[in-house]
Amino acid sequence: MDALSWQNEIDIYINTLKKDKVYLKLKICYEDILNKYHILISNFILAKDNLIRANKYYKDYDKLKEAYQIAKTKLYQKEEVQTYFKLQRELEEKINGDIANLYEPVIF
């Protein structure tokens, strides 16, 4: 199979995946989270960036780490965010299963 044929097959797979009920739920959940929790998301990203820029010897590193943990907890404790990660794992498992099904005939 040439590269163009592979690309066509991949495009078909992606389009099929985008019609999957788990993907559709994930997309709705993602948009819901962005709309409802944009401030929490911004706070989380800012706290994460501040922590990444600092090193462990920075005088306020512990405060930055605590701020990051608080921001992450506030965001991740939301039911929609937990649902998002659950749906994301389900979709990932489906994709991994599909890849395994493709891989087996090639190897054996």
Phi, psi and omega in degrees: 000130181278173185299322180294319177296318177299316181298319177298317179297319179295317178298319178297315180299314180298315178297323176293317180298323180291347177262354181293141184297325179294317178299315181297318176296318179299317180296315179296317180298317179300313180295322177298315179298314179300319181288317185280324192239031183299328179289316177298322179295315179299317179297319179297313181297317179297314180297320179294315178298318179297319180292319180295318181293328180278155172251170187295348179264358177297138188302327180254023183303316181298323178292320178295320179295319178294318179298320177297314181296321178294313180298319180295315180298316180300319181284312187287343179280349179293136184302319181296324180291319177296320176297318179303312181294325177296313179295322179298318177296318179300315180294319179299318178296321178297313181296316179298321176296318178297319179295317178299321179294329176283323186291318186302312180294332181289319184280320187252000000 
